[in-house]
């Protein structure tokens, strides 16, 4: 029997509390983004919420997380305006031959890869 890998968290939002189910990998990266931005997950979700035009909160968090990582890595076109509002990110297409990885982008500056 298959089981869900989703982790469910109860999060305080403007209108009370809600539950959000995400894959553990998305929670891990989202929590890191929150730490980097000096915000709680509830604060970050409140900032993401206005950019949600359709779909669930979970989908909006996934898109935001992906866009944030893409911005940090310096590649791709953003689909979320929340990233540029929250992180002040500028989005551009990666130069040809660009090979910075997501791991490189999330590694704190001054820390070399293992």
N, C-alpha and C positions, 0 to 999 in steps of 0.2 A: 504494500500500500504506500502510495506517495504521500508525503507530508509537506506542509508549507515551511519554507525557510524564513518567512517574514518574521521580523521582530516587531512587536506592537508596543508603542509607548503612549502614555497618556501625557498630553502637553497642554499647558495653560495657554489659552489664546484670549483675545480681546473679549469675546462673548462667553467665556467660561472655559471648559476643558473639552478636549477632543482626543480621540485615539488615532494614531497614524501608524500604518504598517509599512515598513521598508525592509529591504534585504539588509543583512548585517553590514555588508560592504558600504552601502549608501549611508547608513547611520555613522559608521566609522569616519568616512570622509566628511560628512555633514558636521559632525562634532569637531573635527579638526578645523573646518572653515570657521565655525563659531568661535573656537579658541583664537584663531588668527585675527578675527575681526573684533574680539573682545566683547562678544555678545552671547547671551544664553540662547539655546535652541528656540525658546518661546519668542524671544525678541527677533531672532532671525526669521522665523516663520511669519511673524506679524509684518515684517518688511517684504517678504516674498508674496504674501497674500494679495496685495493690490495688483500685482502683475499677472495673477491667475485669471485667464480669460475663459478657460473651459477645463474640464477634467477635475481630478481630485487634488486635494492638498498633497497627497503622496506623490502624484505625478509632477506637481509644481516643484516639490522639493528635489525630485530626481533631476528635472530639467535644470533647475538652478545649480545643483551640485555639479552636473556635467559641464554646464557653461562656465562655472567658476574654475574648475580644473582646466578646461580648455583655455581660458584666459590666462591662467598662471603658466600654462605650458607654451603659450604664445602661438596657438594655432586654432583655426576654425572660426566660424561665424557664429556669433551668439544668437540664440533664439529667445533668450530671456532678458528683458530690460532690467530686472531686479539685480542682476550681477553688476551691471555698470553703475547702478544707483548705489549699491551697497559697497562694492569694492573699488569703485572708480576705475573699473577696468576699461581698457580700450581693445577693441576686437579688430583683428586683421587676419588676412589669409597668410599662412606660413610661407616663408620664402622657399623656393625650390631647393630640395636637398636638406631641409631643416629636419634635424633628427632628435630634438629634445624630447625625452619621454615624460610621461605623466609622473613617474617616480622622481625624475629630475625636478619637475616643477613643484612638487610638494615637499621636497627636501629643504630644510632650513638653509638659508644662505651661509656659506662658510663650512658646510659639512660635506665632506667628500663621500662618494659612493663606496660601499664595501668592496 
